[in-house]
Amino acid sequence: MTSTPVTTLRATLPDHDGAAGSASAAPAKGPGFGEFVGIIALMMAVTAISIDNLLPAFPAIQARFGVPDANSLQLLVYVYMIGFGAAQIFYGPLSDTYGRRPILMAGLAIYVVGSGLAMVAPSFGWLLAARIIQGIGAASGRVLSTAIVRDRFAGREMASVMSLIMMVFLIVPMIAPAIGGAMLLLGSWVYVFVSMLALAGILFVWFAWRMPETLHPEFRRPFSFRAVAQAVGLTFRNRVAVGYATALGLLTGCIMGYVGSAQQVFDTGLYHLGALFPLAFGLVAGSMGAATLVNARLVRRLGMRPLSHAGLSLFVVVAVIQVVAGLAYHGHPPLALFLAILAANQFLISFAMPNFNALALQPLGEIAGTASSFLGFYTTILGAFCGYLIGQSFDGSVLPIGLGYAVLGALALAVVAWTERGRLFRGGVSG
């Protein structure tokens, strides 16, 4: 594939309508394209593995702390996402002032503290507090991964790179529950947090050793509340940024609702797969990884808008089929049918989410860190709230997931139609 070299600092800046403009860039030593993708994907993978490898430990945690309601265990996912979402407000502006490297290192240190506190938690409330701290630390990787990519790429190049990163990132859910299950075999749910610490340590060393500072000195912004307020105002006055971020948040709610319910659906509450739960979870996650690979190949030829709009439209159609199947089998369709429909929907949603993320940031390249920070906060909190509503509605059937997908997908499609003033499926110079 043809791409802007990743061994140089950002060589292009987008103007206000997203076209590339020239800017000076100084050479910098750093990783090649493949290693660059690997480092950024690992930054994002810390977030995913911190959620998904804990799922098999829910029954052990429930027994350890005497949690009376199994639905309450979902809070281990949602409070993490609240900390993760809220902290994004700070990482972007700070990284626009002080650079990407020191802020990421600080975030990883916070993540390590949260992981350590979780390992010695004497109560379920303590464990929830530790998960919030973990989320606060992990947020640095989410914000800075996007900002670093935006430092170096723009337009369809950025979408293509983000798709490759998302492909690697989405492999993690395929194996994360299995890793969590393996840690349980060592004797305790505490070892799940040991695996999180190990991953954070690898990232810290790899990033510190190989990734140079990507924020060019001339693009640094002084940290002040006035400057941040101006950047936030610019972000949220932009119709494209707000529209696609809202749609992304609604689709994130679909994913979070499914993840929060997955252990109960596949293991303890419905299908009773036991040790096969990680396999079922991995099969669904694999469909998302396959879709992001296809997206990376198609987006440069077809454009972000046509591809993501088509994916979202088909997602809504399949979500309706998912609801019909659930009703036809009184909330308990055959496992093979449920997995097939769910995998199809996860496949389709993966044509929308990475492209929506790129489209939201596309007109905001000059404030990439702050924009990524506040849009990340917005999409994560919106997604966590919507996911919480779906997860807490679990009633021993698959209907809450299907209805959540259909409603949130339809709302996302309506928001995208508003964003594009009704002109769907049309590409442009930058998308």
Secondary structure, 3 states (H helix, E strand, C coil): CCCCCCCECCCEEECCCCCEEECCCCECCCCCHHHHHHHHHHHHHHHHHHHHCCHHHHHHHHHHHCCCCHHHHHHHHHHHHHHHHHHHHHHHHHHHHHCHHHHHHHHHHHHHHHHHHHHCCCCHHHHHHHHHHHHHHHHHHHHHHHHHHHHHCCHHHHHHHHHHHHHHHHHHHHHHHHHHHHHHHCCCCHHHHHHHHHHHHHHHHHHHHHCCCCCCHHHCCCCCHHHHHHHHHHHHCCHHHHHHHHHHHHHHHHHHHHHHHHHHHHHHCCCCCHHHHHHHHHHHHHHHHHHHHHHHHHHHHHCHHHHHHHHHHHHHHHHHHHHHHHHHCCCCCCHHHHHHHHHHHHHHHCCCHHHHHHHHHHHHHHHHHHHHHHHHHHHHHHHHHHHHHHHHCCCCCCHHHHHHHHHHHHHHHHHHHHHCCCCCCCCCCCC
